[in-house]
Amino acid sequence: MQELMVYISFQNLLLINLKIIIELEKNAQVTFQWAFNDNVTSTLDYTYSAVDFSSEGQMFGSWLGGWNTTSGTVNERGTFTDIVVENRVYDHQYIWGGTESANKSLGFNLEWAVNDSLTLTFDAHDSTAQKTGTEIPNEMGFTQAAEFQQSIAVTNSKFWHYNI
C-alpha cells in the first residue's frame, strides 16, 4: 500500500508534510496432520508473518507554536482561526525511516487415545519475533538565519489530510 499524506494544522500552521509510505505484509501458514491409526494422531503447524514498512518525505513551512503570537481570533469551539506570529523563518525537513518485523511459530501435537477413559496429549510450541529499524522516523532539518525572520499572518486556518 502506498499513501501520500498532506497535513496542515494550526500547531504547524504553515507546515506541509508530504510523505510516501510503503507497507508490505507477508503471511503464510501450513498444517500437516497424520493419523498413525485410530488411536494416535499427530499435528505439525507452522505460521509466518512479516511487515516491511518504510516512509520517506519532506516537511516544509514555518513552525508557529505560538511563542511570538501578536494577535489571533478564537472561534466558539476554542480554535484559532486568524493569527499573526512575529519573528518566524522558513523550515525544511527531510524525513525517512523503515521497520521490518518477522514472527515465526512452530507447533507439534500428539494425541493418543489409550482407551475409552484415558487420552494422553503432548503439546510443544516454539515461537520467535524479531524487529529491526526505526520506531520514529529520522529527520534532518534546515532553517534560515535569524536575519530572515518575518511576520506570518494566516486567516481562517483549516486542517487537511489527503490520502492519494
N, C-alpha and C positions, 0 to 999 in steps of 0.2 A: 504494500500500500504506500502511496506517495501523496503527501499533502503539501500545499503551500499555504502558510498561515500569515495573515497580516493582522497585527494588533495595534490599536491606537486607543489609549485611555488617559484619564486625567493625570494620574501619578507620573506618567511619562508622556505628558500631553502632546508633545510634538515628536514622539518617538515612533518609528515604524520598524516592525520586526518581520523580516522575510526569511522564512526557514523552509528548507526541504527536508522531509522526514521519510526515511525508508525503513520499513519493518518487514522482516521475513520470518514467518513461523513455519516450523517443521515438526511433524508429529508422525509417529509410527507405533504400531502395537501388533504383537503376534502372540498367539497362544497355541500350544500343542497339548493334546490330551490323549493318553493311551490307557486302555483298559487291558491289563495283563490277563485277567479272567473276570468272572462275575464278582469277585470279592476285592480285587486290588485295582485301583485307578490312580494314575499319576498325571499331574498337570504342570507344565512349564510355561511361564509367561514372561514377556519382555516388553517394556514400554520405553520409548524415547521421545523427548520433546525438547525443542530449542527455539530461541528467539534471537535473531540478529537485528539490532536496532541502531540506526545511525542518523545523524542530523547535521546539517550544515546551513549556515545562514548569516545574515547581517542585520544589525540594528543600527539605525541612524536617526538623528534628530537632536532634540535638546531635552535633557532630563530637567523637569521643573521642580518637583518635590516641595515647593512652597517656601523655601528658606529666604527668598528675596521677593516674595509676592507683595506688590504695592497696592493692588486692588482686585476685587473679584465679586461676583454675584453668585449667591447660593439660591437654588430653587426650593420649592416646597418639600422636596424629598431629601434635602440636605446635600445636594450635589452642586459643585461649582459648574456654572455654565459659561461664564465670561471671566477672564482672568488676565492680569498683566504681571509679568515676572521680570525683574531687572537683573542685569549682570549675568546673562547666560551665554554660552557658546555652543557651537555645533559639536556633537559627539558622534563617533562612529565605532562600532564593534564588529569584529568577525567572530562567529560562534561555531564550534564544531564539537562533536562527541560521538561516541559509539559504545554499545554494550552488547556482549554476546553471553548467552546463558544456555546451559545444556543440563537436562535431567535424564538419568538412566535408572531403570528399575528392573531387577531380575527376581523372579519368584519361582519356587518349586513346592508343590503339594503332593503328598502321597496319602491315600486313604485305603485302609484295609478293614473290611468287614469280617472280623474273625468269626462271629456267629450272629444270631439274631439279636442278641442283647449286648454285644461288645463290638465297638468300632474304634480303631486306632487311627489317629491322624497326625501326620508330620507336616509342618509348615515352615519353610525357610524363605527369607526375603533379604535382599541387599539393594540399596539404592544410593545414588550419588547425585549431587547438584553442584554445578560449577558456574561461576560468573566472573567475567573479565570486562574491563573497560571503565568508562567514566559514569559515575552516578549523576553528576551535574555536568553540563557541557563546559568545555573550555572556552575562555573568552580572551580576546586580545583587543584592547581599546585604544582609540586615538581621540584627542580633543584639540581644540585650538588654544593658543596662548591667551592669557588674560587680557591683553590689549584689544582683542577682538570681541569682547563681551558686548552684548546689546540687550535691548528690551524686547520681549516677546509678548504679543497680545493675541489671545485666541477668543473667538466668540462662538457660543453655542457648541461646545465640545461634545462629542459623542464617542461611543465605543463601537468598533467594528471588528469582526472576526470572520474571515473568509476561508473556507476550505475549497480548494480547487482540485 
